[in-house]
Amino acid sequence: MEFARLYHKAENSLGSLKFAVIIIMVFTIFMIAGTFAESYYGTEFANRLIYKKWPFMVIQLVMFISILMATFKRFPLRKPFYGFYSLHLGLLLTFSGSFITYYSGIDGNVTLLPGIPSRSIELPKDQIKLNFSSEQKSFVMDLPDVATTKKLNIEYKGIKFRNFLPYSENVTAWIPSKQNFLSANYTLSNAMVAQNFTLTNSPEAKDFQSTLSLGPLSIHFLPDVLQPCFAKETKSKLIIWNANTQNCFTPEDYKIEIKETSKGNRFLVIPHNGALVSFFPDFSPWPVNENFEIQRENPLKIFSKKIFESSPHLFLFGHGVSYFEDDNWVSEKIKVDESLSLPWMGFEITLHRAEKTFYPILRPNPILPIQKNSEIIKGNQRAVELEYKGDTYYVTDSKPVILGTDNDWIKVSLQKQKLELPFEFLLTNFKMDTDPGTNNPASYESFVQLFSGNEGSKNHHIFMNNPLKHAGFTFYQASYFKTENSGYGSVLSANYDPGRPIKYLGSLILILGTMWHYLIRRKKKAAFFSKGS
């Protein structure tokens, strides 16, 4: 008796029109927020923030219960409510189909390289994978499905996983150095363009290099101890550098004789640690032994300014700049936030920072993704911050991290969860058409072979509005990418929707029920007015 009373009270409350209006308004607010999030930040971000989070799921569940209770309130079945029953049955079926899709459906991508079979679907779920050199097995850990930075505080075999950044971009950070190598940040600019860059000699700075090419201009970053030798005007234009003692000198400083071979190639012999070291400076900076074998382990190196005079080269030394102009080598000093004019196309170089006690790294910085033309153009990088033996590392979805030594290492990778299909694809050809007079893609198509154990091999043509359907999956042409050999690879979106038939049936019944309900109410209204007249 008590249960019946409580049920009747719940039925009157949850099945009332007032409650239905309230829950629909709340649902509409969620949908408006999700639509804006999807428009500005992308579908995946909207799913992580709203559509696949428990508050939105609870709202849909309450709507389902409200519709169900509103239907039960009209029991037993009565003919005037047949349209109402059909309409609500359609809503209930649509919600049920959507739940089945959410629980059992699959959405992902299949990446196809030309001539390489593939049977893996890449799912949206992010994972950390650990491979150990001392073990044959690997460890896989699922990451949370979040839209903003999430603290992990998980430890496994000495690796502490600190934070997960679902959307990030790299920024330059400066870390205290255990060594004493030069690193610096500059801007090269003229009236038309500006390019900021960081160069380093530090072996700790694995994200940055010591050379850079900007169009026809080559930029070289050298230790600052070399600049005084660059500034010397010598006939040989040679600089000898000892990497161990970090000092440099010219052949003229020690009256070292420069000789020529029978073919006119320069060479010189330098005494070093009780031995003679030979150089052919116009061919290699490395010394050679009596068998003309390169000795890379020797600390002496030679630098020929002469080979850098035929094209634009800029040498940077932190607070020093050298370049060749009008048959002369120019060397100048530069201060932080100071600019120096260069002899090419009105360019000038500005020094922002020069360090020996710090080195640069690329550190992922959390941001909101930015979407343009249905593609994420900024923030499309996953990253995990981790700690190992007191040092901090960042692993991204494009760059794994190797921890430990050469003999005992751990490879940490950030990847997507993968689903293996019972069949496989082979991309045999990719076709792309462009808009007339431009390189903008107008359409792209994939020609694939599908290998199935039961059906053998079949050829398929996939393009817009012409997907491939097989074994309950639907494969759409999604995008493409350039390969290393200047060809094209294809990306297919893969969808498995077991709730689709129920949603289609629910939508059909919903439409018919709405029409039926409208006709019944119209007949009742017509009968009421005819009776009144």
C-alpha positions in Angstrom: 0.0 0.0 0.0 2.8 2.4 0.9 4.7 1.5 -2.4 1.5 2.2 -4.4 1.2 5.5 -2.7 4.8 6.5 -3.4 4.5 5.3 -7.0 1.4 7.3 -7.6 3.0 10.4 -6.2 6.1 9.9 -8.3 3.9 9.3 -11.4 2.0 12.5 -10.8 5.2 14.5 -10.2 7.6 13.1 -12.9 4.8 12.6 -15.4 3.3 16.1 -15.1 3.4 18.7 -17.8 5.1 21.2 -15.5 8.0 18.8 -14.7 8.3 17.9 -18.5 8.6 21.6 -19.3 11.3 22.1 -16.7 13.4 19.1 -17.8 13.1 20.1 -21.5 14.3 23.6 -20.6 17.3 22.1 -18.8 18.0 19.8 -21.7 17.8 22.7 -24.1 20.3 24.7 -22.1 22.8 21.7 -22.3 22.2 21.4 -26.0 22.8 25.1 -26.6 26.0 25.0 -24.6 27.1 21.8 -26.5 26.3 23.4 -29.9 28.5 26.4 -29.1 31.3 24.2 -27.8 31.1 22.0 -30.8 31.1 25.0 -33.2 34.1 26.7 -31.7 36.2 23.9 -30.2 35.2 20.8 -32.1 33.0 17.7 -31.7 35.4 15.8 -29.6 35.8 18.7 -27.1 31.9 19.0 -26.9 31.7 15.2 -26.2 34.4 15.4 -23.5 32.8 18.5 -21.9 29.1 17.9 -22.2 27.6 15.2 -24.4 29.4 12.2 -22.8 29.5 13.4 -19.2 27.2 12.1 -16.4 25.1 15.4 -15.9 23.9 15.2 -19.6 23.3 11.5 -19.3 21.3 12.0 -16.1 19.2 14.7 -17.8 18.4 12.3 -20.6 17.6 9.5 -18.2 15.2 11.8 -16.3 13.5 12.8 -19.6 13.1 9.1 -20.4 11.5 8.5 -17.0 9.3 11.6 -17.4 8.0 10.4 -20.8 7.4 6.9 -19.4 5.5 8.2 -16.4 3.4 10.5 -18.6 2.5 7.5 -20.7 1.6 5.3 -17.6 -0.7 8.1 -16.4 -2.9 7.7 -19.4 -3.4 3.9 -18.8 -5.5 2.0 -19.3 -5.4 2.4 -23.0 -8.1 4.8 -24.4 -8.8 5.5 -28.0 -8.5 9.3 -27.7 -4.9 8.9 -26.5 -3.7 6.6 -29.3 -1.8 9.4 -31.0 -0.3 10.4 -27.6 0.8 6.8 -26.9 2.4 6.5 -30.4 4.2 9.8 -30.0 5.6 8.9 -26.6 6.5 5.4 -27.8 8.5 7.0 -30.6 10.4 9.1 -28.0 11.1 6.2 -25.8 12.4 4.1 -28.7 14.6 7.0 -29.8 16.1 7.4 -26.3 16.6 3.6 -26.1 18.3 3.5 -29.4 20.6 6.4 -28.4 21.5 4.6 -25.2 22.4 1.4 -27.1 24.6 3.4 -29.4 26.3 5.2 -26.6 26.9 1.9 -24.7 27.8 -0.4 -27.6 28.5 1.9 -30.6 32.0 2.5 -32.1 33.3 5.7 -33.6 36.9 6.0 -34.8 39.3 6.3 -37.7 41.1 3.9 -40.0 44.4 5.3 -41.4 45.5 3.8 -44.7 49.0 4.1 -46.2 49.4 3.2 -49.9 50.1 -0.5 -50.3 50.1 -1.3 -46.6 47.2 -3.4 -45.2 45.4 -2.1 -42.1 42.8 -3.7 -39.9 42.9 -1.3 -36.9 40.3 1.3 -35.9 41.8 4.1 -33.8 39.3 5.0 -31.1 38.9 8.4 -29.2 40.1 6.8 -25.9 43.6 8.0 -24.9 46.1 5.5 -23.4 49.6 5.5 -21.9 51.7 2.5 -23.0 55.0 1.4 -21.3 57.5 -0.9 -23.0 60.3 -2.3 -20.8 63.7 -3.4 -22.3 63.9 -6.1 -19.6 60.4 -7.5 -20.2 58.6 -8.9 -23.2 55.2 -7.6 -22.1 53.9 -4.0 -22.0 51.7 -2.0 -19.6 48.7 0.0 -20.8 46.8 2.5 -18.8 43.6 4.3 -19.8 43.6 8.1 -19.5 40.5 10.0 -18.3 38.0 11.3 -20.9 38.3 15.0 -19.9 38.3 18.3 -21.7 40.7 20.1 -19.4 43.9 19.3 -17.5 43.4 16.4 -15.1 45.6 15.4 -12.2 46.5 11.8 -12.3 48.8 11.1 -9.3 49.4 7.5 -10.4 52.7 5.7 -9.9 54.0 2.6 -11.7 57.5 1.1 -11.3 59.0 4.4 -10.3 57.3 6.5 -12.9 54.9 9.1 -11.4 52.2 10.3 -13.8 51.3 13.8 -12.7 48.9 15.5 -15.2 47.1 14.7 -18.4 46.7 17.6 -20.9 44.0 16.6 -23.4 44.5 19.8 -25.5 47.9 21.6 -25.6 50.5 23.4 -27.6 54.2 23.5 -27.1 55.8 26.6 -25.6 59.5 27.2 -24.9 60.6 26.8 -21.3 64.1 27.3 -19.8 65.4 24.6 -17.4 68.4 24.8 -15.1 71.3 23.1 -16.8 73.7 20.6 -15.3 76.3 21.5 -17.9 77.7 24.8 -19.4 76.5 25.1 -23.0 75.2 28.2 -24.7 71.6 28.6 -25.8 69.8 31.7 -27.1 66.6 33.0 -28.5 66.4 35.5 -31.4 64.0 37.2 -33.8 64.9 37.7 -37.5 62.6 40.3 -39.1 62.1 42.9 -41.8 59.2 45.0 -42.8 57.3 42.0 -44.2 58.0 39.0 -41.9 59.3 38.1 -38.5 60.6 34.7 -37.4 61.3 33.8 -33.7 63.7 30.9 -33.1 65.8 29.3 -30.4 69.2 27.7 -31.0 71.5 25.7 -28.7 74.7 23.8 -28.3 73.4 21.9 -25.3 73.1 18.1 -25.5 70.3 18.4 -22.9 68.1 20.5 -25.2 66.9 17.6 -27.4 64.0 19.7 -28.9 66.3 22.3 -30.5 69.2 22.4 -32.9 72.3 24.5 -33.6 71.5 25.2 -37.2 68.5 26.6 -39.0 67.5 27.4 -42.7 65.2 30.3 -43.4 64.8 30.4 -47.2 68.3 31.0 -48.8 69.8 32.1 -45.4 71.6 29.5 -43.3 72.0 30.2 -39.6 74.7 28.6 -37.5 74.9 28.7 -33.7 78.4 28.3 -32.3 80.1 28.5 -28.9 80.8 32.1 -27.9 84.5 31.3 -27.4 84.8 31.1 -31.2 83.7 34.7 -31.9 87.1 36.3 -31.1 88.7 34.1 -33.8 85.9 35.0 -36.2 86.7 38.6 -35.7 90.4 38.2 -36.7 91.3 39.2 -40.2 93.6 36.4 -41.4 94.8 35.3 -44.8 94.0 31.7 -44.2 90.4 32.3 -42.9 90.9 29.2 -40.7 89.9 28.7 -37.1 91.2 25.9 -35.0 89.1 25.0 -31.9 89.8 22.7 -29.0 86.5 21.4 -27.6 88.1 20.2 -24.3 89.8 23.5 -23.4 87.2 25.7 -25.1 89.7 27.9 -26.8 90.4 28.8 -30.4 93.3 30.1 -32.4 94.2 30.7 -36.1 97.2 29.2 -37.9 98.7 32.6 -38.0 98.7 32.8 -34.2 101.2 29.9 -34.0 102.8 30.3 -37.4 101.4 27.0 -38.6 102.3 26.4 -42.2 99.5 25.8 -44.6 100.5 23.5 -47.5 98.8 22.4 -50.7 98.5 19.0 -52.4 99.4 18.5 -56.0 95.8 19.2 -56.8 95.8 22.5 -55.0 93.9 21.4 -51.9 95.0 23.0 -48.6 96.2 20.9 -45.7 98.0 21.6 -42.4 99.6 19.5 -39.7 99.3 20.5 -36.0 101.1 18.9 -33.1 98.7 17.8 -30.3 99.4 15.7 -27.2 102.7 14.3 -28.6 101.1 13.4 -32.0 100.6 15.1 -35.3 97.0 15.9 -36.4 96.3 16.6 -40.1 93.4 18.7 -41.5 92.0 19.2 -44.9 90.0 22.3 -43.9 88.1 22.9 -47.1 86.6 19.4 -47.0 86.0 18.5 -43.4 86.2 20.0 -39.9 87.5 16.7 -38.5 91.2 15.7 -38.4 92.5 12.6 -40.2 95.2 10.1 -39.3 98.1 8.8 -41.5 95.6 6.4 -43.2 93.2 9.4 -43.9 90.7 8.0 -41.5 88.5 10.6 -39.8 89.1 11.0 -36.1 85.8 12.2 -34.6 86.9 11.6 -31.1 89.8 14.1 -31.4 88.9 17.4 -29.5 90.6 19.5 -32.2 88.4 20.8 -35.1 89.0 23.2 -37.8 86.7 25.7 -39.3 87.1 27.3 -42.7 85.3 30.6 -43.2 86.1 30.5 -46.9 83.5 27.8 -47.7 80.7 30.1 -46.3 81.3 33.1 -48.6 79.4 32.0 -51.7 75.9 32.2 -50.2 74.2 33.9 -47.2 75.3 32.5 -43.9 74.7 34.1 -40.4 76.8 33.0 -37.5 75.5 33.6 -34.0 77.4 33.3 -30.7 74.9 34.4 -28.1 76.0 38.0 -27.8 78.0 37.9 -31.0 77.1 38.0 -34.7 79.3 37.3 -37.8 78.6 37.3 -41.5 80.4 37.8 -44.8 79.7 41.1 -46.7 81.5 42.8 -49.5 84.6 40.6 -49.5 85.0 41.0 -45.7 83.9 39.2 -42.6 82.0 41.4 -40.2 81.8 40.6 -36.5 79.6 42.6 -34.0 78.4 42.4 -30.5 74.7 42.4 -29.6 72.9 43.1 -26.3 69.7 41.6 -25.0 66.7 43.3 -26.7 69.0 45.0 -29.1 68.7 44.7 -32.9 71.5 44.7 -35.5 70.9 45.3 -39.2 71.9 42.5 -41.6 73.0 42.9 -45.3 70.1 40.8 -46.7 66.7 42.3 -47.8 66.4 44.7 -44.9 66.6 42.0 -42.2 67.7 42.6 -38.7 68.5 40.2 -35.8 67.2 40.8 -32.3 68.6 38.9 -29.2 66.0 38.1 -26.5 67.9 35.7 -24.3 71.3 34.1 -24.1 72.0 31.4 -21.4 74.7 29.0 -20.2 73.1 28.0 -16.9 69.7 27.2 -18.5 68.7 25.2 -21.6 65.4 25.3 -23.6 62.8 22.6 -23.9 59.4 22.4 -25.5 56.9 22.1 -22.8 53.2 21.4 -23.5 50.9 24.2 -22.3 47.2 23.5 -21.8 44.8 25.5 -24.1 41.3 25.3 -25.5 41.3 23.8 -29.0 40.5 26.1 -31.9 38.4 24.8 -34.8 38.4 26.1 -38.4 36.6 24.5 -41.3 35.7 21.5 -39.1 39.4 20.9 -38.3 41.3 21.5 -35.1 44.0 24.0 -36.1 45.4 24.7 -32.6 45.6 22.6 -29.4 45.4 19.3 -31.3 48.1 17.7 -29.1 47.8 15.3 -26.1 50.4 15.3 -23.4 51.2 13.7 -20.1 53.5 15.2 -17.5 55.5 12.5 -15.6 58.4 12.3 -13.1 61.2 9.8 -13.1 64.1 9.8 -10.7 63.5 13.4 -9.8 63.3 14.7 -13.4 60.2 15.9 -15.2 59.3 14.7 -18.7 56.5 15.3 -21.1 55.3 12.6 -23.5 53.0 13.7 -26.3 51.0 11.7 -28.9 53.6 12.6 -31.5 56.7 12.0 -29.4 57.4 9.2 -27.0 59.9 9.5 -24.2 62.8 7.0 -23.4 63.7 6.8 -19.7 66.7 5.1 -18.2 70.0 4.0 -19.9 70.9 2.3 -23.1 70.9 -1.2 -21.4 67.8 -0.7 -19.2 65.2 1.6 -20.6 61.5 2.3 -20.5 59.6 3.7 -23.5 56.6 5.8 -22.6 54.1 6.4 -25.4 50.8 8.3 -25.6 48.4 6.6 -28.1 44.8 6.0 -29.0 43.0 2.8 -28.1 42.8 0.5 -31.0 40.2 -2.1 -32.1 41.3 -4.9 -34.4 38.8 -5.7 -37.2 38.1 -9.2 -38.5 38.9 -7.9 -42.0 41.5 -5.6 -43.5 41.8 -2.8 -46.0 44.4 -2.0 -48.6 44.6 1.4 -50.2 45.2 0.8 -53.9 44.7 4.4 -55.1 43.8 7.9 -53.9 42.3 10.6 -56.1 42.0 14.2 -55.2 40.4 17.0 -57.3 41.1 20.7 -56.7 39.2 23.8 -57.2 39.9 25.4 -60.6 43.0 27.6 -60.5 43.9 26.7 -56.9 45.4 23.9 -54.8 42.4 23.7 -52.5 40.9 20.2 -52.5 37.4 20.0 -53.9 36.9 16.3 -53.4 38.9 13.2 -52.6 38.3 9.5 -53.1 39.8 6.2 -51.9 40.0 3.0 -53.9 40.5 0.1 -51.5 40.5 -3.6 -51.5 38.7 -5.3 -48.6 40.0 -8.7 -47.6 37.5 -10.9 -45.6 37.9 -14.5 -44.7 34.5 -15.4 -45.8 34.1 -13.3 -49.0 37.7 -13.0 -50.1 38.9 -9.8 -51.8 36.6 -7.1 -53.2 37.3 -3.7 -54.6 35.5 -0.6 -53.3 35.3 3.0 -54.2 34.7 5.3 -51.2 33.9 9.0 -51.6 31.5 11.6 -50.2 27.9 10.3 -50.0 29.2 6.9 -51.1 30.4 5.1 -47.9 31.4 1.4 -47.6 29.2 -0.8 -45.5 30.5 -4.1 -44.2 29.9 -6.4 -41.2 27.7 -3.7 -39.5 30.3 -1.0 -39.9 30.0 2.1 -42.1 33.2 3.6 -43.5 33.2 7.2 -44.7 35.9 9.2 -46.5 37.0 11.6 -43.8 40.4 13.2 -44.8 43.8 12.6 -46.3 47.5 13.3 -45.6 50.8 13.4 -47.5 53.2 10.6 -47.2 57.0 10.7 -47.1 57.3 9.7 -50.8 55.1 12.6 -51.9 52.0 10.3 -52.2 48.8 10.4 -50.3 47.3 8.4 -47.5 43.6 8.2 -46.6 41.7 8.5 -43.4 38.3 6.7 -43.2 35.9 7.4 -40.3 34.5 4.1 -39.0 31.1 3.9 -37.4 29.2 1.0 -35.8 25.8 1.9 -34.6 23.7 -1.0 -33.2 21.0 1.4 -32.0 20.4 2.9 -35.4 17.4 0.6 -36.4 15.7 1.3 -33.1 16.3 5.1 -33.6 14.9 4.9 -37.1 11.8 3.0 -35.9 11.4 5.5 -33.0 11.6 8.5 -35.4 9.1 6.9 -37.8 6.6 6.2 -34.9 7.3 9.7 -33.5 6.3 11.3 -36.8 3.2 9.1 -37.3 2.2 9.6 -33.6 2.5 13.3 -34.0 0.3 13.3 -37.0 -2.2 10.9 -35.4 -2.3 13.0 -32.2 -2.9 16.2 -34.2 -5.7 14.5 -36.2 -7.4 13.2 -33.1 -7.3 16.6 -31.4 -8.5 18.3 -34.6 -11.5 15.9 -34.8 -12.3 16.5 -31.1 -12.1 20.3 -31.6 -14.3 20.1 -34.7 -16.9 17.9 -32.9 -16.9 20.4 -30.0 -17.7 23.4 -32.2 -20.3 21.5 -34.2 -22.0 20.4 -31.0 -21.9 24.0 -29.7 -23.5 25.3 -32.9 
